[in-house]
Amino acid sequence: MSDSHSADWSEWFDSQETEIRNSGRWRAPRSFDAHGAVGELEGRTVVSFASNDYLGLTAHPLVQAAAIEATTRWGAGSGASRLVVGSRPIHHELEDAIAQWRGTQAAVLFPTGFAANLGLLATLGTAGVVIHSDELNHASIIDGCRMARANGAVVHPYRHLDLDQLQSNLASNSSARQVVVTDTVFSMDGDVAPIDDLASLCAQHGALLIVDEAHAVLEHSPAPVVNGALVIQVGTLSKTLGALGGFVAGPRSLVDLLVNRARTYIFTTAPSPADSAAALAAIRILQSAEGDALRERLHQHINRVLPGHPSPIIPVILGDEAAALAASQQLLELGLLVPAIRPPTVAVGSSRLRIALSAAHTDEQITALVDALRVLETDGGQ
């Protein structure tokens, strides 16, 4: 019987692969041998416009040196969860630095930003709680809401940036404890949520506001209280800071609760000392004059590619999946790595190129990108 069931599973694996391939949506990772924005891909040297390393800190000498020093002192891994014996001095130092950087009482580290959203939303989302989530929020928020729903919470997605619908939904659930959760910068469109307006709505209805700051590199951190609403910040160490990990920053009472309740904190190995030390070094750079210069350089790059756009994520909407794949391949042949994003990552009919800019890009590389995009537009790509 066991052999029969194994055969059934093998047939199912094959059927699922066939289904995805027949839909034209089979994907696989490609080995990109890169240091910073330039690397080798499939035998050619390319400039990446695909990475979320917005300030180029992944390859910063001080960030690399901090990771090496931490590995020499504490080893490659932490060896256990934080509550067992996995907590190192660097973790506590980084949490203090994050709280200071984000202007909050405290912060708690998670292995990834994905784990931070899962842990926070599953902890807050229990019976009697209603969570309102922007429909274009990141997958980690969506999955965190699913976990909250399993715990007894009610989840109401609202149309992207539709404050009128959100207002109506909040008013309809006034007897419940309510949470509004949103990305600050949305990862596929690069548009920005109106945090002040959202906070005003939350204050009006006594709701907690959670903002995912993963892609927020140019924005100022929201205050702990905005327009009368309590604000909780979720973030990642892997984008602006160029390392790996996630965090929740907010009141000390919430942080202490997460340490005791968040399953993605309790039941997983602590972040590596190297990643934590790299993130700490990156925060120090970010808070220096060099950090200001890097953000200004990134802002200049954005204005060269799409003047007035609010973030380093610039979509080129093509609609058709085949058109997006063809445009991506055309840019690759010019030495520019710009990924095609298609369903299920984005909605059917909204396939696109997703350009991600970095302060690490040179002026010449930005020129090459702008010229290539003009060729695409001339050829009818847009």
N, C-alpha and C positions, 0 to 999 in steps of 0.2 A: 504493500500500500504506500509506503514511503517513497519508493521509486516512482510510482504513478503520480503522486503529488508533486514530486520534484520535476517530472516531465511537464506537468501542467504549468508549473511556475516558469519553466524555461520557455514554453510556448508563449506564455503571456509576455515575458520579457521581449521575445522576438516580435510579437504582434504590436507591442507598444512602439518599438523602434521603427517598425515598418510604417505604422500610422504617422509618426512624426516625420519620417523621411518623405512619405507620400504627400504630406502637407507642404513640403518645401521648407520646413522650419527646424531641421536637424542642425544642432550646433555642437561645437567641440572647442575646447581651449587650444590656443596656439602658443607655442613657446616664443616669448619675446625676450631676447637676451639684451637687456637694457640697463643703463645706469643714468638716471635722470630721464630727460625727454627723448634721447636718441638711443637706438639700439638696432640689433639685427633681427629681422623677421623673414623667415622663409628665404634666406639667402640674400637679402638685400638690406641696406641701411635705410632706416626710415625715421622720421620725426613723429613722435606720438602726440596726437591731439585727442587721446582717449582716456588719459589718466586723470584721477581726481587729486593729484599732488599739486594743488593750486599755487603754492608758494615755492615749490621746488625743494622743500626741506628734506625729502627722502634722501637726497644725495648731498646734503649740506655737511661739510667736514666736521662741524661741532656735534651734529646729531649722530653721525656715524661713530665718532670717537666716544661719545657717551655710551652707545650701545656696546662697543667693544670693551670699554672699562667695566661696565656692569656685568658682562658675560665673564670676564676674568675674575671678578670678585664673587659673583653668586652662582655662576654656571649658566648653562643654556636655558634651563627651565626652572619653574618654581617647585615642581614636584608634588604639589598637593593643592587643595582648595584653600582659600584665604582663612577659613575658620578652623582648619586643621593645623598645618604648619607651613602653608604656602605664602604667608604674608611676609614680605621683605621690607626693610626700611624704605627702599625706593618707592614702593607702592604707597606708603603713607605720605611720603614727601610729595609724590605726584598728586595725590588727592588734595593735599593742602594747597598746592600750586593751582590746581584746577578751580578750587573754590575761590581763591583770590582772583584768578583770571576772570571767572564768570560772575564775581560779585555776590556770592552766596555764602551762607553759613557753613556749608559742608558739601562734599562730593564723594561719590563712591565709584570705584572702577569696576568694569565688566570686561570680559574677554574681547568683545566686539560691540560696536554700536547696535547691531542686530540684537545681541543678547541683552543690552541695556533696555531697549524698547520692550522686549518680551518680558523681562523681569519686572519693569515698572508697571506696565499695563495689566499684567496678570496679578500683581500685588494689589493694585488699586481697584481693579475690576471685579467686584464681588456682587452678591445679591443686593439689590436696592440701589445700584449705581447705573447711570446711563452715560455712555461714552459717545460723543459726537466726533466723527472723523472725516476729514476732507477726502473725497473719493480718489484723489490723486496722491495720497500719502504713500510713503515708501512701503515696500513689502513687509518690513519689520514691524511697522505700526499695524498693518493689516493683520499680520499673524498674531501680534500682541492682543489685538481686539478679539481675535478668534479664541485665544486662551482665556481672555476675560469673559467672553460669552459662555465658555465651558464652566467657568466659576459661578455663573448666575447673573452676570451683568447683561444689560441690554445695550446693543450697539446700533447707532443710527448714522450711517454715512450721509454726508451732505454734498451737494453739487460743488464742484471745484470753485472755491473762493466766493460761494454764493452766501453772503451774510444774511440776506433776507430769509432764505430757507433755514439757515442755522438759528436765527432769531426765533422763527416759528417753532422749530424743534425744541429749543430750550424752553420756550413758554409752555409747550405742551407737556413737558416733563418736570414742572416746577416742584413737585413733591418729592423728587428723587435727589440724591447727591449726584452732581453732574460733572463731567470732564469733557473738555474740548481739546483735541489733539491735532496738531498740524505740523507739517514741515515748514521751516522758515523759507528755504529755497527749495523748489521742487526739482527733483533730480533729472527729469526728462525734458521739461520745458524751460527750466532756468528762471521761472517767474517767482515772485516773492509774496509771501502772505502778509496781509495788513495786520501786524501784531497789535498795534495800538487799538484798532477797531475791534479785533477779536477780544482783546482784554476788556474793553468797555462792555461788550456783550456778556462776557463771563461775570464781570462784577455785577451787572444788572440782575443776573440770575443765580448768583452765588456759586458759579462753576469754577473749577480748577482749570487752568490753562497749561497744557504741556506743549512745548515747542521743540521740535527736532532740529538742532542746529548743524547737522552733519555737513551741509554744503554752504553754510553761512560763513564766508571768508571775508567779505567786505563790510558786512553789517556789524553794528555795535551790539554787544550782548544785551538782551533785555534785562531790566532791573528785576529784583526778586518780587516786587509788586508793581504792576503796570495798570494805571487807571483804576486802582482799587482791587484788581484781581491778582491772586497768588499765581506766580509763574514758576513752572518746573522746567529746567533745561535738560535735554538729552543731547549727547554729542558723541562724536567719534574722534579717535586719535589718528585715524588712517588717511585723512584727506588734508585739511589745512596743516596738520602737524606732521604728516608724512610717516607715521609709525603704525601701530596696530593696537586696537582696544576701543572701549567705549566708556561713557560715564553718565551718571545722573547727578545734577547739581541742584541744590535747593535747601530747604530748612533742615537743620540737624535732626529733627524728629523724623522726617521722611527718610533721610539717609540711614538712620539707625534701624528704622522699620525694614528697609530693603535688605540690610545686612542679615536680618533675622527671618525674612519672609521670601525674598526673591530667589526662586529656584535656580535661575541662571547665574546667580552669584554663589549660592551655597554649594551647589553640586557640580562644580566644574573647577578645573585646575586654574590657579591664579595666572594672570598675564605674565609673560616672561620678563625677567629683569631687564633684558636688552630693550624690548619694546617700551617698557615703562621709562627707562632712562632716556631713550631717544625722544619720547614725547615730552619729558620734562625739559630737555635741552631745547626742543622746538618751541615750547611755551616761552622760554627765556628770550629766544631770538624774536619771537612774535611781539613781545612786549618792549623791544628795544627800537632804536632808530632804524636798524636794519629791517626789522619787521615792517615799519611804516613805509620804508622804501620799496620793499617787496610788494606790499599791497598796492602802492601807487603804480608800480610797474605793471602789475596785473590789470589794474583799472585802465591803463593806457592801451594795453593789448586789446581789451574788450572793446574800447571805443574805436580802435582801428578796424575791427572785424564787424561790429554792429554797434554804431554809436548810440549811447543812451541805454543800452541793455543793462539790467541790474546785477548780472552774475556772470561768472566765467563759463556757464553752461549755455551753449548757443545751439538750438535745434534748427535744422534745415528740413522742413517738412516736405516730403515727397509723396506721401500717401501710399503708393503702390510698393509692395515689398520688393519686387524685382527691380524697380527703379532705384530703391535705396541701396540694394546690394550692388547694382551696377555702378552707381555713383561712388560708393565706398571703394570698389575695385579700381575705378578710374583714378581716384586720389592716391591709392596705394601705388599704382604704377608711376606716379609722380613723386613717390617717396614720402607720402603723407598718410599716416595711419589715423583714419577717422571712421569709427565703427558705424555700421548700419544697425539701427534699433528697430525691431519689428515685433509683432505679436509673438508671444503673449506679454512681452514687457510693456508694450503700448497697445492701444486699441486698434482694432482692424481699421484700415484706411488712414492710419496716421503714422505709417512707417517714416523713418527720418534718418538723417545723419545727426549724430550728437557730437558736437565740437566741445571739447573741454580745454580751456586755456590755462596756462601756467606762467608764473613769473619767471620760470626757468627757460621759457622760449626766448630765442633771440629775435631782434627786429627783423633779421633776414628770414627767419622761419615764419614769422607772422606775414611778411610780404608774400612768401611762397604760398601760404594758405589763402590769403585774400585773392591773389591772382588765379589760383586754381578754382576757387569758388565762382569767380567771374566767368571762367570758361564753362563751368557747369551750368550757370545761369544762361549763358549764351546758347548752349547746346539744348536748352529746354529742360534742364534738371529741376528747376524750381517752378 
